C-alpha cells in the first residue's frame, strides 16, 4: 500500500535528483523508496530495482567516520601525485 510522505529538502538537491531519476528512467519517489528499502533491510533477498548506491552513500550508512584531523588537501595531493607519476 502506497502512502504519501512529505519531505523538506534543499531545492537544488531536489532538482538535481529529479534530473538524475529522469535520466535513469525512474521516478524520484521510486528511487527514494529503493534507497530506504536498502537501508532498512540490507539482507533483503529481492533486488532493489538494480539501484547502484555509491560507495560514499554506503559509507554514510555503515557509520564510517572521517577523523577530525583529516587533511583532505594533503590526501588529494598525495593521491594525485601517485596517479601522475
C-alpha positions as CSV (number, residue, x, y, z in Angstrom):
1,X,0.0,0.0,0.0
2,X,1.4,3.3,-1.0
3,X,1.3,6.3,1.4
4,X,2.2,9.9,0.8
5,X,5.3,11.3,2.5
6,X,6.3,14.9,2.6
7,X,9.9,15.8,2.9
8,X,11.7,19.2,3.3
9,X,14.9,19.2,1.2
10,X,17.1,21.8,-0.4
11,X,15.5,22.9,-3.7
12,X,18.8,22.5,-5.6
13,X,19.1,18.9,-4.4
14,X,15.5,18.1,-5.4
15,X,16.1,19.5,-8.9
16,X,19.3,17.5,-9.4
17,X,17.7,14.4,-8.0
18,X,14.7,14.7,-10.4
19,X,17.1,15.1,-13.3
20,X,19.1,12.1,-12.2
21,X,15.9,10.0,-11.8
22,X,14.6,11.1,-15.2
23,X,17.9,10.2,-16.9
24,X,17.7,6.7,-15.4
25,X,14.0,6.4,-16.4
26,X,12.6,6.1,-12.9
27,X,10.6,8.4,-10.6
28,X,12.2,10.2,-7.7
29,X,9.7,8.5,-5.4
30,X,10.7,5.1,-6.6
31,X,14.4,5.9,-6.3
32,X,14.0,7.1,-2.7
33,X,11.8,4.1,-1.9
34,X,14.5,1.8,-3.2
35,X,17.2,3.5,-1.2
36,X,15.1,3.4,2.0
37,X,14.4,-0.3,1.4
38,X,18.1,-0.9,1.1
39,X,18.9,1.0,4.3
40,X,16.3,-0.7,6.5
41,X,16.9,-4.2,5.2
42,X,20.3,-4.9,3.7
43,X,19.6,-8.6,3.8
44,X,16.5,-8.4,1.6
45,X,16.5,-11.2,-1.0
46,X,14.7,-9.1,-3.6
47,X,16.7,-6.9,-5.9
48,X,16.2,-3.2,-5.2
49,X,15.5,-2.1,-8.8
50,X,19.2,-2.6,-9.7
51,X,19.9,0.7,-8.0
52,X,23.6,1.3,-7.8
53,X,24.4,3.0,-4.5
54,X,27.6,4.9,-4.5
55,X,30.4,4.0,-2.0
56,X,30.0,7.4,-0.4
57,X,26.3,6.8,0.4
58,X,27.1,3.3,1.7
59,X,29.8,4.8,4.0
60,X,27.2,7.1,5.5
61,X,25.0,4.1,6.3
62,X,27.9,2.0,7.6
63,X,28.9,4.6,10.2
64,X,32.4,5.1,8.8
65,X,33.8,8.3,10.1
66,X,36.5,10.7,8.9
67,X,38.9,11.6,11.6
68,X,38.6,15.2,12.8
69,X,42.2,15.9,11.9
70,X,41.9,14.5,8.4
71,X,43.7,16.8,5.9
72,X,41.8,16.2,2.7
73,X,44.1,18.6,0.7
74,X,47.1,16.7,1.7
75,X,45.4,13.4,0.8
76,X,44.3,14.7,-2.5
77,X,47.8,16.0,-3.3
78,X,49.3,12.6,-2.3
79,X,46.8,10.6,-4.5
80,X,47.2,12.9,-7.5
81,X,51.0,12.7,-7.3
82,X,50.8,8.9,-7.2
83,X,48.4,8.9,-10.1
84,X,50.5,11.1,-12.3
85,X,54.0,9.6,-11.6
